[in-house]
Amino acid sequence: MADIERNSKHSAPAARIVTCPCCGGDSIYAPSNAYRPFCSERCKQVDLGAWASEDFRMPAEAPPGDAQYGDPRLQH
């Protein structure tokens, strides 16, 4: 019994299935998936393209303080 417990501790962990952040499908999160956390090269490239075109920007209420003309709400 001790041998079984010892061997199970040293066995490779099971691959986790996660949701692909691009398409929402299943993705294997393991070293065998070169595109993790994405399910495929296509999803990885789509995400990279969205990042490069700044689709992941956070909305801001006011322009940054170092903007050329400053905050228009403060100018009267």
C-alpha positions as CSV (number, residue, x, y, z in Angstrom):
1,M,0.0,0.0,0.0
2,A,2.9,2.4,0.8
3,D,4.3,1.8,-2.6
4,I,1.1,2.8,-4.3
5,E,0.9,6.0,-2.3
6,R,4.5,6.8,-3.0
7,N,4.1,6.3,-6.7
8,S,0.9,8.4,-6.9
9,K,2.8,11.3,-5.3
10,H,5.4,11.2,-8.0
11,S,3.2,10.8,-11.0
12,A,2.7,13.7,-13.4
13,P,-0.3,15.9,-12.5
14,A,-3.3,15.6,-14.7
15,A,-3.7,18.3,-17.3
16,R,-6.2,21.0,-16.3
17,I,-8.9,22.0,-18.7
18,V,-9.5,25.8,-18.7
19,T,-11.7,28.1,-20.8
20,C,-9.9,29.7,-23.7
21,P,-10.0,33.5,-23.1
22,C,-10.5,34.1,-26.8
23,C,-13.2,31.7,-28.0
24,G,-14.5,30.3,-24.8
25,G,-13.8,26.7,-25.8
26,D,-11.9,24.1,-23.8
27,S,-8.1,24.5,-23.6
28,I,-5.5,22.1,-22.1
29,Y,-3.4,24.0,-19.6
30,A,-0.3,21.9,-19.6
31,P,3.2,22.2,-21.0
32,S,2.1,20.0,-24.0
33,N,-0.1,23.0,-25.2
34,A,2.3,25.6,-26.6
35,Y,-0.5,28.1,-26.9
36,R,-1.8,27.9,-23.3
37,P,-4.0,29.5,-21.9
38,F,-5.4,29.6,-25.5
39,C,-6.7,26.5,-27.3
40,S,-4.9,27.2,-30.6
41,E,-2.5,29.4,-32.4
42,R,-5.4,31.2,-34.0
43,C,-6.9,32.2,-30.7
44,K,-3.4,33.3,-29.5
45,Q,-2.9,35.5,-32.6
46,V,-6.5,37.0,-32.4
47,D,-5.7,38.0,-28.8
48,L,-2.3,39.5,-29.8
49,G,-4.0,41.5,-32.5
50,A,-6.5,42.9,-30.1
51,W,-3.8,43.8,-27.7
52,A,-1.7,45.5,-30.4
53,S,-4.7,47.5,-31.6
54,E,-5.4,48.6,-28.0
55,D,-8.8,46.9,-27.8
56,F,-8.0,46.1,-24.2
57,R,-7.9,49.8,-23.0
58,M,-9.5,50.7,-19.8
59,P,-12.1,53.6,-20.1
60,A,-10.9,56.8,-18.4
61,E,-13.0,59.6,-17.2
62,A,-10.5,62.3,-17.7
63,P,-7.4,62.6,-19.9
64,P,-4.0,62.2,-18.3
65,G,-2.6,65.3,-16.5
66,D,0.2,65.5,-19.1
67,A,-2.2,65.8,-22.0
68,Q,-1.4,68.7,-24.3
69,Y,-4.3,70.8,-23.2
70,G,-5.0,69.3,-19.8
71,D,-8.4,68.4,-18.4
72,P,-11.1,70.3,-20.4
73,R,-13.4,70.2,-17.3
74,L,-10.9,72.4,-15.4
75,Q,-10.7,75.0,-18.2
76,H,-13.3,77.8,-18.0
